[in-house]
Amino acid sequence: MSLANRMALASEHVHALTVEANEFPELSRQFGVSGVPRTVINRAGAFVGALPEAQFVETALKLAGVDIEPAPDGG
């Protein structure tokens, strides 16, 4: 199960949809899929590739417009 799907299960504020790009070529073109995995956030931005969990969450939050402040301990 992808991290996006796990996040959706954990929070009512996150919705995830997994699509097999080869089975839905028109949808793939619509979302500009040129590599997989491709993660699209609120149609505001996207990234391609499997990222480490912390980087995935940070990137997804930034694309979603969530202001992230570093933890006081720097981590």
C-alpha positions in Angstrom: 0.0 0.0 0.0 1.4 3.4 -0.9 2.2 6.1 1.6 -0.5 8.3 0.2 -3.1 5.6 0.7 -1.9 5.0 4.3 -2.1 8.7 5.0 -5.7 8.7 3.6 -6.6 5.8 6.0 -5.1 7.7 8.9 -6.8 11.1 8.3 -10.2 12.2 7.2 -8.5 15.2 5.7 -6.5 13.2 3.2 -8.0 11.4 0.1 -6.0 9.1 -2.1 -6.7 7.4 -5.4 -4.4 4.9 -7.0 -4.6 4.4 -10.7 -2.8 2.0 -12.9 -1.4 4.3 -15.6 -1.2 1.6 -18.3 -4.9 0.8 -17.8 -6.1 4.4 -18.0 -3.9 6.1 -20.7 -6.3 9.1 -21.1 -6.3 9.8 -17.4 -2.5 9.4 -17.4 -2.2 12.0 -20.1 -4.6 14.3 -18.3 -2.4 14.3 -15.2 0.9 14.4 -17.2 2.1 11.0 -16.1 5.5 10.4 -17.6 7.0 8.3 -14.8 5.7 6.4 -11.9 4.8 6.7 -9.2 3.4 10.2 -9.8 1.8 11.9 -6.9 -0.6 14.8 -7.6 -1.6 17.1 -4.8 -4.8 19.1 -5.2 -3.9 19.6 -8.9 -1.6 22.3 -7.5 1.6 20.3 -8.0 3.0 16.9 -8.4 6.2 14.9 -7.9 7.5 11.8 -9.5 9.4 9.0 -7.8 9.3 7.1 -4.6 10.5 9.5 -1.9 11.6 8.6 1.7 8.6 8.9 4.0 9.7 12.2 5.7 10.5 13.8 2.3 7.1 12.6 0.9 5.2 14.1 3.7 7.1 17.4 3.6 6.7 17.7 -0.2 3.0 16.8 0.0 2.3 19.3 2.7 4.1 22.1 0.9 2.2 21.4 -2.4 -1.0 21.4 -0.4 -0.2 24.8 0.9 0.3 23.8 4.5 2.8 26.0 6.3 5.4 23.8 8.0 7.5 25.1 10.8 10.6 23.2 11.9 10.5 21.4 15.2 12.3 23.3 18.0 14.9 20.6 18.2 15.6 21.1 14.5 14.1 17.8 13.3 
